[in-house]
Amino acid sequence: MAGNGGVIGPTQTVSDAYKDKVTAITGSTTFNRSTANPAAPNEATVITIAGGGGSANDAGGAGGAGGMLITENHPLPASGVPVTIGGGGSGTGHPNGSRAPNGSNSVFGASSPLTATGGGGGGASNTPQRPGAPGGSGGGARECGSGTCASGGSGTPGQGNNGGPNNGSRSGGGGGKGAVGTAAPSSSSGGGGGGAGLDIAPYLSNAAPGYSIPNCGKYAGGGGGYSNGAGATTFGGGNGGAGPGTPGVAGTTNTGGGAGGGAGNEPGKAGGSGLVVVIEECGQAFGKSAPGVWDMNTVYDFVKAGNWTS
């Protein structure tokens, strides 16, 4: 009897099955594509995330998230690909009137590289530096008190969003990949909230099991502004400080999260470092595939030979 159970049509075959291979890169290195599947398209979705911005001291603005660049169908060369993972911007100490440093860029590749821009640092007490810095996502503005109020830093199109402006004695939240940082609501309320990041789960729908990535795939959230602004903590952003003894919270490592705004008499905090996630199309062998209609004798022969899909 035919291997397809006697049904007229193409002969059925058992073949290798492949799923996407996921590689999380958390430190600068060289990436080499999979060689497990010679028939694979040698293309990948590359998610490049820069370091988050630091926050300024003494009621300073929050850090913006590192830029998050998603590139689908990116060709992978046969040679190794250099990868640079950006660090988070450092927080400013107390006393210090300078805006917090931006995060550093993350880069995938040397020829036509994919570059995610570091997150903007939070604004500081020095009047010209009250606005948040521009970056992948912009940093939040420092509280204005009785002085001139200021805007959040601008985000990079396609990578992030703007930071939030200040309002009276409260500072703005840092921007995130998925949303802008919000303004401090009023002088009697908490600081501005950090902008939400992005969950990369939809890009992992065909991934082979067993991979490991930081923070469950939720990245690039902005930091919360002083006083006690809510950072996008699910996405790695730190909460803002709430006064002496309750400093802001640093961005989470390998998320690109922005730092929470520094509290009164407290230093600012550092943004979270970045990462790169490479999702190779059909890059990992994953059992066997046996579509179609089969007669039991043929199935038995394949199982006995160890060539049948489970």
Backbone as a ProteinNet text record, in pm:
[ID]
protein_1_A
[PRIMARY]
MAGNGGVIGPTQTVSDAYKDKVTAITGSTTFNRSTANPAAPNEATVITIAGGGGSANDAGGAGGAGGMLITENHPLPASGVPVTIGGGGSGTGHPNGSRAPNGSNSVFGASSPLTATGGGGGGASNTPQRPGAPGGSGGGARECGSGTCASGGSGTPGQGNNGGPNNGSRSGGGGGKGAVGTAAPSSSSGGGGGGAGLDIAPYLSNAAPGYSIPNCGKYAGGGGGYSNGAGATTFGGGNGGAGPGTPGVAGTTNTGGGAGGGAGNEPGKAGGSGLVVVIEECGQAFGKSAPGVWDMNTVYDFVKAGNWTS
[TERTIARY]
85.2	0	88.2	44.2	121	136.5	246.3	274.1	170.4	85.6	-17.5	-151.8	-148.6	-271.3	-359.4	-303.1	-381.1	-450.7	-437.8	-499.2	-414.9	-479.1	-406.6	-356.7	-228.7	-171	-21.5	43.9	190.4	233.3	350.3	406.1	446.5	409.2	439.8	581.5	648.6	783.4	795.2	886.5	921.6	1044.7	1037.6	1148.7	1178.4	1296.9	1333.2	1245	1205.8	1128.4	1218.2	1194.6	1275.7	1187.5	1236.3	1173.2	1278	1233.7	1325	1419.2	1543.9	1644.1	1656.6	1648.2	1653.5	1785.6	1856.8	1982.3	1974.9	1991.5	1996.4	2142.5	2182.2	2320.7	2322.1	2387.2	2383.7	2515.7	2618.7	2747.7	2813.1	2898.8	2962.2	3038.9	3019.9	3075.6	3067.6	3091.7	3071.2	2963.6	2861.4	2752	2777.7	2755	2765.8	2631.8	2586.9	2456.2	2457.9	2339.7	2323.6	2367.1	2430.5	2465.9	2388.9	2288.7	2215.2	2127.2	2081.7	1987.3	2040	2105.7	2160.4	2054.5	1929.1	1822.4	1754.1	1797	1734.7	1758.7	1671.4	1687	1801.1	1865.2	1973	1929.2	1808.1	1754	1705.5	1696.3	1656.1	1581.2	1500.6	1448.9	1548.7	1605.5	1707	1647	1644.1	1590.4	1707.6	1737.8	1854.9	1808.6	1856.7	1811.7	1933.4	1931.7	2042.8	2029.5	2133.2	2129.1	2034.4	1967.1	1874.2	1946.6	1879.3	1938	1942.8	2043.7	2052.6	1960.2	1943.4	1858.6	1944.6	1893.2	1965.6	1932.7	2024.5	2007.3	1906.9	1869.9	1797.1	1674.8	1573.9	1449.3	1470.3	1566.7	1598.5	1500.1	1510.5	1425.8	1465.8	1372.1	1396.3	1468.3	1532.4	1599.6	1502.5	1527.4	1449.6	1501.5	1415.7	1456.4	1552.6	1638	1723.5	1639.9	1687.1	1616.7	1601.7	1487.4	1457.5	1426.1	1515.2	1506.2	1474.9	1364.2	1322.1	1334.1	1421	1449.4	1416	1312.7	1271.9	1341.3	1354.3	1412.9	1552.4	1629.2	1764.5	1859.5	1932.6	2023.6	2140.8	2179.2	2291.4	2408.1	2524.2	2638.6	2696.7	2774.4	2840	2947.5	3007.3	3110.3	3047.8	3129.2	3080.2	3036	2936.9	2882.5	2923.5	2996.6	3032.5	2909.7	2899.6	2785.7	2838.6	2788.6	2821.6	2696.3	2702.5	2589.4	2613.5	2521.2	2536.9	2508.4	2587.9	2564.5	2464.8	2406	2315.6	2392.1	2328.7	2390.7	2398.9	2506.8	2523.3	2434.4	2401.1	2327.3	2421.6	2371.6	2456.6	2456.3	2570.1	2582.6	2522.8	2528.8	2474.7	2587.8	2610	2532.4	2591.5	2511.5	2557	2449.1	2483.8	2383.4	2374.3	2438.5	2443.4	2335.3	2287.8	2194.5	2261	2182.5	2237.1	2282.6	2382.4	2432.5	2330.9	2338.9	2260.9	2315.9	2232.1	2281.3	2364.3	2437.8	2522.5	2448.1	2488.2	2425.8	2456.9	2364.5	2390.1	2394.4	2487.4	2510.5	2521.8	2450.7	2460.3	2514.6	2636.7	2693.5	2795.9	2876.2	2977.4	2943.1	2898.2	2854.9	2705.6	2665.4	2525.1	2471.6	2535.1	2497.9	2360	2300.3	2175.8	2213.6	2176.5	2219.6	2099.2	2089.1	1987.2	2051.5	1980.6	2034.5	2011	2113.8	2103.6	1993.2	1930.8	1822.2	1870.4	1782.8	1817.3	1826.3	1923.8	1938.9	1834.9	1806.7	1709	1761.5	1669.8	1705.2	1753	1830.1	1895.1	1864.3	1919.2	1887.2	1951.1	2058	2119.4	2017.8	1979.8	1866.3	1870.1	1983.4	1981.1	1964.3	1985.2	1978.5	1855.8	1756.3	1633.3	1559.3	1557.2	1487.4	1555.7	1478.1	1537.4	1616.4	1716.1	1799.8	1730.9	1754.3	1704.7	1781.2	1718.9	1784.1	1695.1	1722.7	1634.4	1492.3	1470.9	1354.6	1409	1333.5	1382.5	1374.3	1465.8	1462.5	1356.9	1313.8	1215.7	1278.9	1200	1248.9	1252.6	1349.5	1362.1	1256.4	1217.8	1119.9	1161.3	1062.7	1096.3	1082.4	1007.1	988.1	930.4	997.2	952	1023.8	1111.8	1185.7	1111.6	1184.1	1126.4	1102	980.5	949.5	1007.3	1016.3	1088.1	1019.5	1060.6	1001.9	1087.8	1029	1105.3	1187.8	1286.8	1369.9	1294.8	1335.3	1269.9	1323.4	1236	1274.9	1312.7	1379.9	1420.4	1307.3	1259.3	1149	1180.7	1083.1	1100.2	1168.9	1224.5	1295.6	1235.8	1171.8	1119.7	1033.3	1005.6	913.5	972.1	903.6	949.6	936.5	1024	1009.2	904.6	862.7	757.4	811.6	732.9	773.7	757.4	818.2	802.8	676.3	649.4	530.5	551.8	583.9	605.5	720.4	695.8	803.1	811.7	764.6	772.5	833.1	900	968.6	896	931.8	865.9	924.2	843.9	888.8	963.4	1049.4	1122.5	1035.2	1062.4	988.4	1024.6	934.2	958.2	933	965.1	943.3	796	705.9	564.2	482.5	536.1	455.8	546.2	493	567.2	572.6	675.7	676.1	573.6	505.7	398.7	449.2	374.8	407.6	372.6	446.8	406.7	269.5	171	34.2	13.4	80.3	68	171.5	187.1	287.7	253.2	129.5	89.6	76.1	111.2	97.8	233.9	235.2	359.6	418.4	540.3	608.1	543.3	587.4	534.5	573.1	486	510.5	600.1	677.6	761.5	678.3	718.3	647.4	666.7	561.7	566.7	665.7	719.8	808.5	732.3	797.7	738.5	768.8	668.6	682.3	710	820.8	857.6	795.4	701.9	641.2	588.3	524.5	474.6	584	706.1	815.6	871.6	823.6	874.1	773.3	671.1	561.7	606.3	714.2	761.4	896	929.5	1059.7	1064.6	1178.4	1199.8	1207	1147.9	1150.6	1292.8	1307.9	1435	1521.9	1479.3	1560.2	1543.5	1638.2	1633.9	1663.8	1576	1597.2	1570.7	1638.8	1619.5	1478.5	1430.9	1308.5	1185.9	1184.2	1066.8	1031.9	1129.2	1106.1	1038.9	1037.5	972.2	1079.5	1090.1	1205.2	1168.5	1269.1	1268.5	1155.3	1139.4	1045.3	1115.1	1046.6	1103.8	1101.9	1191.4	1194.2	1085.8	1046.3	946.8	1011.9	939.8	994.9	980.2	1064.3	1048.1	920	832.4	846.8	765	837.2	775.1	692.4	742.3	675.3	687.8	587.6	586.2	663.3	776.7	849.7	777.7	812	753.4	827.6	805.8	887.3	874.4	758.7	742.8	841.9	876.8	965.4	1105.2	1141.7	1277.9	1303.1	1203.9	1223.2	1215.2	1295.8	1295.9	1196.3	1141.3	1052	1129.6	1060	1120.8	1137.3	1228.7	1248.5	1136.3	1134.1	1025	1077	1196.3	1249.6	1371.1	1434.2	1553.4	1530.2	1623.5	1611.9	1537.7	1473.6	1403.1	1446.4	1562.9	1615.2	1539.2	1565.2	1510.8	1571.3	1514.1	1556.3	1622.3	1732	1804.3	1722.3	1751.6	1691.6	1744	1664.9	1701.8	1804.9	1904.5	2011.1	1954.6	2012.3	1976.8	1830.4	1774.2	1639.2	1635.3	1738.8	1734.1	1642.4	1602.6	1511.5	1575.4	1495.7	1544.3	1544.8	1631.3	1642	1534.2	1489.1	1392.7	1456.3	1381.3	1432.6	1486.4	1595.8	1657.8	1572.6	1571.8	1495.2	1578.6	1513.4	1584.1	1699.1	1816.8	1937.8	1981.3	1935.3	1975.2	2033.4	2131.7	2188.1	2093.1	2118.8	2045.3	2095.4	2028.6	2061.9	2095.7	2152.4	2194.1	2080.4	2083.1	1989.8	2032.2	1939	1969.9	2048.5	2139.7	2215.8	2124.3	2172.6	2092.1	2113.7	2066.3	2084.3	2045.4	2076.5	2033.3	1972.1	1856.7	1792.6	1785.9	1843.4	1843.4	1751.7	1651.4	1554.5	1573.6	1649.3	1683	1568.4	1524.9	1415.8	1461.1	1386.6	1413.9	1558.4	1612.5	1752.7	1783.7	1682.2	1707	1625.4	1694.1	1624.8	1530.8	1411.9	1311.3	1225.2	1285.9	1210.5	1186.5	1078.1	1043.9	905.5	884.1	753.4	703.8	576.2	518.6	375.5	356	220.5	155.6	24.1	-48.3	-110.9	-153.4	-221.8	-127.3	-117	-21.5	-93.1	-47.5	-100	-16.5	-72	-10.3	121	130.3	253.8	371.3	347.5	454.3	493.6	392.4	422.1	509	473.3	550	695.8	716.6	853	934	871.8	943.4	972.7	877.8	898.7	1010.8	1010.7	1114.9	1253.1	1258.9	1386.3	1424.4	1337.2	1365.7	1350.8	1269.9	1254.5	1113.5	1033	894.7	881.2	800.1	778.7	699.1	728.7	656.3	538.9
-119.9	0	124.1	229.4	354	412.9	486.8	547.1	648.2	691.6	788.5	720.8	591.2	521.9	488.7	490.5	456.7	573.9	694.7	813.2	860.4	884.4	931.1	1073.2	1095	1226.5	1214	1318	1314.3	1216.7	1157.4	1067.9	1149.1	1098.6	1169.8	1136.6	1233.2	1211.1	1267.9	1210.2	1263.4	1351.6	1474.5	1567.8	1638.4	1695.4	1772.5	1896.5	1930.2	2051.2	2151.8	2279.2	2385.2	2493.4	2551.1	2668.5	2779.1	2897.1	3010.5	2996	3030.7	3027.3	3165.5	3174.5	3302.1	3313.3	3422.9	3450	3587.6	3593.2	3720.7	3755.9	3875.4	3920.2	4032.8	4009.3	4105.1	4178.1	4141.4	4208.7	4211.9	4307.9	4324.2	4198.1	4153.6	4026.3	4018.4	3899.2	3871.9	3766.1	3793.8	3700.3	3619.9	3488.4	3400.3	3331.7	3335.7	3279.7	3127.9	3069.8	2925.5	2854.4	2739.7	2654.8	2523.6	2514.8	2389.2	2355.8	2455.2	2432.9	2497.7	2421.4	2480.6	2541.6	2496.7	2549.2	2672	2715.6	2831.7	2956.6	3055.5	3176	3267.1	3234.8	3319.5	3464.6	3480.1	3610.7	3607.6	3724.8	3731.3	3860.4	3854.3	3976.2	4016	4133.9	4181.7	4296.3	4278.2	4379.8	4440	4565.5	4633.6	4739.7	4731.4	4821.2	4887.2	5018.9	5095.2	5107.9	5161.2	5187.2	5301.6	5290.9	5394.6	5514.1	5630	5751.5	5751.4	5820.1	5835.6	5945.8	5954.5	6059	6160.3	6282.8	6389.1	6389.8	6448.3	6452.1	6557.9	6551.9	6659.6	6706.8	6620.5	6649.2	6658.5	6582.6	6584.5	6504.9	6526.5	6455.3	6309.6	6229.9	6086.6	6061	5946.7	5907.1	5848.8	5878.8	5818.2	5679.3	5594.1	5458.8	5462.8	5362.6	5348.3	5322.9	5372.6	5349.4	5200.7	5162.1	5022	5012.5	4946.6	4937	4793.6	4771.2	4636.5	4625.7	4535	4519.4	4376.9	4359.7	4227.2	4191.3	4060.4	4008.8	4066.3	4079.3	4133.4	4021.3	4037.3	3930.5	3913.7	3788.6	3758.4	3707	3769.5	3723.5	3594.6	3527.1	3404	3433.4	3550.4	3587.3	3638.7	3649.8	3698.2	3843.9	3877.7	4013.2	4077.8	4189.4	4256.4	4319.7	4305.7	4359.2	4442.9	4564.6	4650.9	4674.9	4645.5	4667	4795	4891	5018.9	5012	5082.1	5092.1	5202	5195.6	5300.7	5425.1	5542.2	5665.7	5669.5	5726.4	5730.1	5838.1	5822	5925.8	6035.7	6156.5	6264.2	6264.7	6301.4	6303.3	6428.8	6436.4	6552.8	6621.6	6755.4	6844.6	6845.3	6866.2	6868.3	6934.2	7037.6	7107.6	7064.4	6952.4	6910.1	6808.4	6814.6	6713.8	6576.5	6474	6338.2	6293	6206.6	6158.1	6068.9	6072.8	5980.4	5839	5741.5	5605.9	5596.1	5486.3	5464.1	5382.9	5403.1	5331.4	5182.4	5102	4961.3	4946	4862.2	4850	4702.7	4663.5	4527.9	4538.9	4487.8	4486.7	4595.4	4576.6	4673.7	4740.5	4659.1	4713.4	4742.2	4867.2	4909.4	4865.9	4910.6	4862.1	4909.4	4831.7	4869.4	4937.5	5063.4	5140.7	5192.8	5153.4	5207.7	5319	5429.7	5549.4	5547.1	5583.4	5584.5	5676.7	5639.1	5717.5	5852.1	5952.2	6086.1	6095.7	6172.5	6193.8	6290.2	6279.2	6365.5	6505.7	6604	6743.8	6771.9	6882.2	6913.3	7055.7	7092.8	7221.6	7339.9	7316	7421.7	7469.2	7597.7	7647.1	7609	7625.3	7587.5	7437.1	7358.5	7213.6	7152.7	7234.9	7179.8	7086.7	7116.1	7023.7	6887.4	6782.6	6651.5	6647.9	6560.8	6550.9	6466.7	6497.1	6410.7	6279.1	6176.1	6045.4	5947	5816	5714.5	5740.7	5751.6	5819	5934.1	6044.9	6163.8	6154.5	6225	6232.8	6329.9	6313.3	6402.7	6531	6641.4	6770.5	6773.2	6848.8	6863.8	6961.4	6947.5	7039.5	7184.4	7271.8	7411.4	7501.7	7461	7545.8	7679.9	7787.7	7920.6	7969.1	7883.3	7923.1	7889.3	7894.6	7868.1	7718.9	7683.2	7542.4	7497.7	7368.6	7317.1	7192.1	7153.9	7038.6	6914.4	6800.3	6676.6	6670.7	6583.8	6565.7	6493.3	6514.6	6450.6	6309.6	6220.4	6084.1	6071.9	5963	5936.4	5864.7	5918.2	5852.7	5706.3	5620.6	5478.1	5403.4	5476	5409.9	5438.2	5553.3	5587.2	5710.4	5766.8	5879.2	5989.1	6102.9	6218.6	6196.6	6265.9	6269.3	6370.3	6364.8	6452.8	6584.3	6692.6	6822.2	6824.7	6926.5	6942.3	7022.2	7031.8	7105.9	7145.8	7272.6	7316.5	7242.4	7181.3	7115.3	6966.1	6924.3	6783.4	6773.7	6661	6646.8	6549	6555.8	6474	6334	6240.3	6103.9	6089.8	5989.9	5963.5	5893.6	5917.3	5850.5	5703.3	5623.9	5482.6	5446.9	5324.9	5280.3	5287.5	5254.5	5245.3	5368.5	5466	5582.4	5695.1	5817.1	5933.1	5929.5	5995.1	6018.8	6125.6	6113.2	6207.8	6325.5	6434.5	6552.8	6530.4	6595.4	6595.8	6662	6598.2	6649	6783.7	6809.1	6937.6	6944.7	7063.2	7078.2	6998.6	6954.2	6880.5	6730.7	6688	6546.7	6486.3	6356.7	6287.6	6329.7	6282	6313.8	6245.3	6285.1	6226.8	6080.3	6004.5	5861.7	5834.2	5726.8	5684.3	5623.8	5649.1	5592.6	5442	5370.8	5224.4	5180.8	5062.8	5002.6	4913.8	4806.1	4715.3	4571.3	4484.9	4340.1	4275.1	4201.3	4142.8	4005.7	3963	3830.3	3798.6	3893.6	3858.6	3811.9	3855	3814.4	3676.6	3619.7	3490.9	3377.9	3401.7	3304.2	3172.5	3170.9	3046.8	3003.5	3053	3022	2879.7	2815.1	2684.5	2700.7	2608.1	2620.6	2614.1	2662.7	2651.2	2774.1	2876.9	2998.4	3077.6	3168.6	3252.3	3396.8	3489.9	3631.8	3711.9	3825.1	3904.7	3962.6	3974.9	4048	4001.3	3874	3815.3	3887.5	3953.4	4015.8	4151.9	4216.1	4348	4454	4547.8	4636.6	4783.5	4868.9	5010.2	5091	5081	5166	5287.1	5400.2	5522.3	5524.6	5604.4	5621.5	5716.2	5702.6	5792.2	5916.4	6029.6	6155.9	6173	6260.7	6300	6384.5	6370.9	6295.4	6166.9	6055.7	5924.3	5895.3	5942.1	5909.1	5760.9	5705.4	5562.1	5536.7	5469	5428.1	5313.5	5290.9	5177.9	5051.7	5012.1	4907.1	4772.1	4743	4616.9	4608.8	4724.6	4731	4781.6	4777.2	4807.8	4948.4	5040	5175.9	5182.8	5270.4	5282.8	5385	5364.7	5462.5	5585.4	5699.2	5822.3	5822.9	5906.2	5919.5	5997.5	5993.1	6057.7	6142.4	6198.1	6283.2	6219.9	6291.6	6240.5	6102	6012.9	5877	5783.7	5837.8	5754.5	5796.8	5751	5793.3	5727.9	5777.8	5712.8	5574	5499	5360.7	5351.8	5280	5264	5183.2	5202.5	5118	4976	4879.9	4738.1	4699.1	4624.5	4578.2	4503.4	4529.7	4462.2	4475.6	4593.9	4625.6	4758.9	4840.8	4975.8	5067.8	5030.3	5111.5	5240.1	5349.5	5476.1	5478.3	5559.7	5569.8	5660.6	5629.5	5713.4	5842.6	5953.4	6084.7	6090.6	6164.5	6175.3	6256.4	6217.4	6287.8	6399	6484.9	6591.1	6538.2	6600.1	6560.1	6417.3	6361.6	6226.6	6231.9	6149.2	6146.5	6082.1	6109.8	6040	5896.7	5821.9	5681.1	5653.4	5536.1	5498.3	5431.2	5451.2	5379.5	5234.5	5151.4	5011.3	4992.2	4897.4	4867.4	4808	4808.2	4758	4610.3	4566	4427.5	4417.9	4302.6	4270.8	4132	4116.3	3985.7	3952.2	3837.6	3793.1	3672.5	3681.9	3573.4	3521.9	3411.6	3356.6	3271.4	3302.1	3228.1	3084.6	2988.9	2846.3	2811	2868.6	2850.2	2736.6	2663.1	2558.8	2435.2	2321.1	2194.7	2163.6	2113.5	2087.8	1968.6	1848.3	1727.2	1703.5	1630.4	1589.1	1639.3	1648	1687.1	1577.8	1537.6	1430.2	1464.9	1563.4	1602.7	1500.6	1504.6	1420	1297.3	1204.2	1081.4	964.1	879.9	769	638.5	524.1	395.6	349.4	263.2	225.1	149.7	67.8	-7.5	85.6	188.7	283.5	362.5	402.9	472.7	384.7	255.5	162.8	155.9	147.8	139.4	263.8	382.4	505.9	514.6	474.8	477.3	382.6	263.2	165.8	216.5	293.4	348.4	476	523.3	644.4	771.5	769.4	884.7	941.6	909.2	958.1	1074.5	1172.3	1286.6	1244	1304.3	1271.4	1364.1
0	0	0	-62.7	-67.5	72	89.4	219.1	262	169.9	207.6	232.7	261.4	298	179	58.9	-57.9	-122.7	-61.2	-118.5	-236.4	-351	-467.4	-441.6	-460.5	-432.9	-414.3	-368.9	-354.9	-246.4	-265.2	-165.1	-42.2	75.3	198.3	245.2	304.8	355.8	496.5	571.7	702.9	685.6	734.7	717.8	850	857.7	977.1	989.1	1113.2	1140.5	1211.6	1182.9	1242.6	1301.8	1410.9	1469.3	1479.4	1520.3	1527.9	1647.4	1625	1731.5	1792.5	1925.7	1996.2	2072.4	2047.7	2117.3	2181.2	2312.5	2384.2	2411	2369.6	2384.9	2487.8	2599.5	2710.6	2733	2659.2	2668.7	2532.1	2509.4	2378.5	2340	2215.7	2171.9	2020.4	1964.9	1822.6	1808.7	1726.7	1704.8	1578.1	1587.2	1471.1	1447.7	1323	1290.4	1304.3	1312.7	1325.8	1198.1	1216.1	1102.4	1105.2	1193.9	1210.8	1091.2	1021.1	911.7	784.1	697.1	574.3	484	498.2	412.9	472.4	589.8	653.6	569.9	581.4	500.4	544.7	657.9	710.2	725.2	775.2	807.9	951.7	1011.1	1151.5	1178.8	1282.8	1343.9	1451.8	1438.1	1532.5	1613.9	1745.8	1836.3	1912.4	1882.9	1936.8	2036.7	2159.9	2267.2	2330.6	2335.3	2391.9	2543.3	2604.9	2748.7	2782.7	2896.9	2941.2	2998.6	2998.3	3051.4	3203.2	3258.7	3402.6	3451.5	3582.6	3640.7	3716	3722.9	3792.3	3941.5	4019.7	4165.3	4208.9	4335.7	4403	4325.5	4322.1	4250.1	4099.6	4051.2	3909.1	3825.8	3693.4	3599.6	3585.6	3538.6	3518.3	3387	3379.9	3256.8	3155.7	3028.9	2922.1	2889.6	2838.2	2800	2682.8	2675.5	2558.6	2434.5	2322.3	2196.9	2169	2112.9	2082.7	1934.2	1861	1715.2	1677	1607	1566.7	1415.5	1369.4	1227	1185.2	1105.9	1059.5	928.6	903.5	779.1	752.6	858.2	844.8	802.3	691.4	646.5	742.2	763.9	851.9	767.5	774.8	696.1	750.6	667	711.6	814.9	808	904.4	1032.9	1136.9	1265.4	1259.1	1341.4	1346.4	1479.4	1474.9	1601	1666	1797.6	1872.7	1988.2	2000.1	2113	2195.6	2323.8	2413.9	2493.1	2479.9	2546.5	2695.4	2773.7	2917	2948.9	3066.1	3110	3150	3131.5	3176.5	3328	3380.2	3525.8	3585.5	3712.7	3783.2	3830.3	3848.7	3898.8	4051	4108.2	4253.5	4314.3	4445.6	4515.6	4591.4	4585.3	4496.9	4355.9	4257.7	4119.3	4035.5	3961.9	3883.8	3739.7	3704.9	3565.8	3532.4	3410.2	3360.2	3364.1	3387	3392	3253.5	3247.3	3118.5	3046.1	2915.7	2833.6	2844.8	2812.2	2795.3	2668.3	2654.3	2536.7	2430.3	2304.9	2193.5	2197.4	2147.7	2118.3	1967	1918.4	1774.4	1736.5	1630.3	1575.1	1433.3	1413.3	1279.7	1257.5	1151.2	1113.3	980.8	883.7	755	762.5	735.7	750.9	887.3	995.8	1129.2	1173.4	1261.5	1326.9	1457.9	1473.5	1590	1666.6	1792.9	1882.9	1965.2	1979.2	2043.2	2194.5	2270	2415	2465.6	2576.7	2634.5	2688.1	2685	2730.6	2881.9	2930.6	3074.1	3129.1	3257.8	3322.5	3345.3	3343.3	3363.1	3504.6	3520.2	3647.3	3692	3809.8	3870.8	3798.4	3725.8	3647.8	3543.7	3548.6	3469.6	3321.8	3252.1	3110.7	3088.5	3196	3180.9	3247.8	3278.8	3336.4	3240.1	3111.2	3020.9	3019.1	2994.6	2975.8	2845.6	2841.1	2721.6	2614.9	2487.3	2380.4	2378.4	2325.3	2317.1	2244.6	2265.4	2207.7	2250.9	2382.1	2441	2523.8	2529.7	2597.2	2747.7	2814.7	2959.7	3008.3	3132.7	3191.9	3241.9	3247.2	3295.6	3448.1	3502	3646.3	3698.6	3825.7	3883.3	3858.4	3840.8	3812	3933.8	4036.7	4152	4110	4149.5	4109.6	3983.9	3928	3809.6	3681.8	3573.4	3442.5	3425.2	3388.1	3365.3	3231.5	3211.8	3096	3041.8	2923	2854.5	2873	2841.8	2836.9	2709.5	2709.7	2591.1	2481.2	2359.1	2244.7	2224.5	2179.7	2146.7	1999.6	1965.2	1827.5	1754.2	1643.3	1571.1	1538.2	1564.1	1540.1	1651.8	1749.6	1859	1995.9	2012	2144.4	2139.4	2257.2	2270.7	2357.7	2360.3	2436.4	2586.9	2661.9	2806.1	2847.8	2974.3	3024.4	3077.2	3069.1	3124.6	3276.4	3338.4	3482.6	3513.8	3644	3687.4	3832.7	3856.1	3993.4	4057.6	4172.3	4247.5	4217.9	4103	4064	3924.2	3897.4	3769.1	3677	3549.4	3448.3	3437.6	3389.3	3367.2	3235.9	3228	3105	3002.3	2875.6	2768.8	2758.6	2701.2	2678.2	2533	2495.2	2357.7	2319.6	2414.4	2380.5	2410	2486.7	2525.2	2572.7	2569.1	2618.6	2771.1	2827	2970.3	3002.5	3115	3144.4	3227.2	3219.7	3298.1	3444.4	3531.9	3672.5	3681.6	3746.8	3741.3	3808.3	3921.5	3989.1	4098.6	4159.3	4264	4388.5	4402	4521.7	4496.4	4376.2	4341.4	4311.4	4284	4254.9	4122.1	4096.9	3972.4	3853.1	3734.2	3611.4	3596.7	3536.4	3517.6	3398.4	3408.7	3297.1	3185.5	3061.8	2947.5	2938.6	2901.8	2891	2784.3	2802.8	2704	2608.4	2564.4	2465.6	2502.9	2487.6	2508.9	2374.2	2361	2233.2	2210	2295.9	2283	2143	2071.9	1937.9	1841.8	1863.5	1774.9	1810.9	1920.1	1968.2	1947.4	1865.9	1852.9	1791.3	1712.1	1650.1	1706.7	1826.1	1884.6	1938.9	1920.4	1981.4	2132.6	2209.3	2355.9	2410.7	2534	2602.5	2598.8	2528.4	2524.2	2654	2677.7	2797.2	2757.3	2799	2771.6	2898.9	2915.2	3037	3048.2	3170.2	3204.4	3126.3	3090.7	3022.5	2891.1	2830.7	2700.9	2705.5	2821.7	2835.2	2858.3	2762	2760.2	2735.8	2762.1	2722.1	2783.7	2917.3	2989.2	3047.6	3053.5	3108.5	3259.6	3318.9	3463.7	3511.5	3636.7	3696.4	3752.9	3747.9	3796	3946.9	4005.6	4144.6	4154.5	4252.1	4374	4365.6	4375.4	4378	4253.4	4139.3	4014.5	3984.3	3921.1	3889.1	3760.4	3771.7	3651.8	3583.8	3458.8	3385.7	3428.1	3555.3	3616.7	3546.5	3491.9	3418.9	3303.8	3247.9	3131.9	3166.7	3294.4	3335.6	3382.9	3378.4	3427	3578.3	3639.7	3784.9	3835.6	3954.9	4016.8	4062.8	4066.6	4114.2	4265.4	4314.4	4457.8	4523.7	4657.3	4731.5	4846.2	4833.6	4938.7	5003.7	5099.4	5167.3	5225.8	5200	5249.4	5156	5053.2	4955.5	4815.7	4773.3	4643.2	4528.5	4409.5	4290.6	4272.6	4180	4156.4	4018.9	4013.1	3886.5	3786.2	3658.3	3555.8	3567.4	3526.3	3538	3432.7	3475.8	3386.3	3266.2	3148.8	3023.4	2986.3	3011.7	2964.3	2889.4	2904.6	2850.5	2927.4	3049.6	3128.8	3178.8	3183.1	3235.1	3387	3445.6	3590.8	3647.7	3769.7	3839.3	3887.6	3884.9	3921.6	4062.7	4082	4213.1	4309.7	4436.9	4539.2	4600.8	4681.9	4749.8	4833.4	4820.1	4892.6	4863.4	4753.3	4713.5	4572.1	4543.8	4409	4309	4182.7	4078.6	4064.5	3979.8	3960	3814	3788.9	3653.9	3577.3	3446.7	3361.4	3344.2	3298.7	3274.5	3146	3145.8	3024	2917.4	2794.6	2683.1	2655.8	2542.8	2497.7	2351.3	2292.6	2156.7	2159.2	2095.9	2082	1933	1895.8	1756.2	1744.4	1658.9	1639	1497	1482.9	1351.6	1297.6	1178.5	1116.6	1086.4	1139.7	1116.4	1148.7	1253.6	1285.1	1379.8	1426.9	1525.8	1493.4	1483.3	1457.7	1573.2	1537.1	1640.5	1597.3	1606.4	1578.5	1429.9	1401.7	1265.6	1227.3	1098.4	1045.7	953	969.8	887.6	850.2	764	726.1	634.3	626.6	531.6	595.4	510.6	552.2	536.8	641.9	643.4	681.1	622	668.7	787.2	870.4	996.7	977	872.2	849.7	822.2	743.1	712.2	836.7	914.4	1040	1129.5	1140.1	1223.1	1176.6	1043.6	990.7	1026.7	1014.8	1048	1197.7	1281.5	1426.2	1464.6	1405.5	1436.3	1398	1289.7	1243.9	1318.2	1407.1	1482.9	1403	1297.5	1209.5	1211.3	1310.9	1313.7	1410.3	1372.9	1461	1583.7	1696.9	1819.9	1838.3
[MASK]
++++++++++++++++++++++++++++++++++++++++++++++++++++++++++++++++++++++++++++++++++++++++++++++++++++++++++++++++++++++++++++++++++++++++++++++++++++++++++++++++++++++++++++++++++++++++++++++++++++++++++++++++++++++++++++++++++++++++++++++++++++++++++++++++++++++++++++++++++++++++++++++++++++++++++++++++++++++

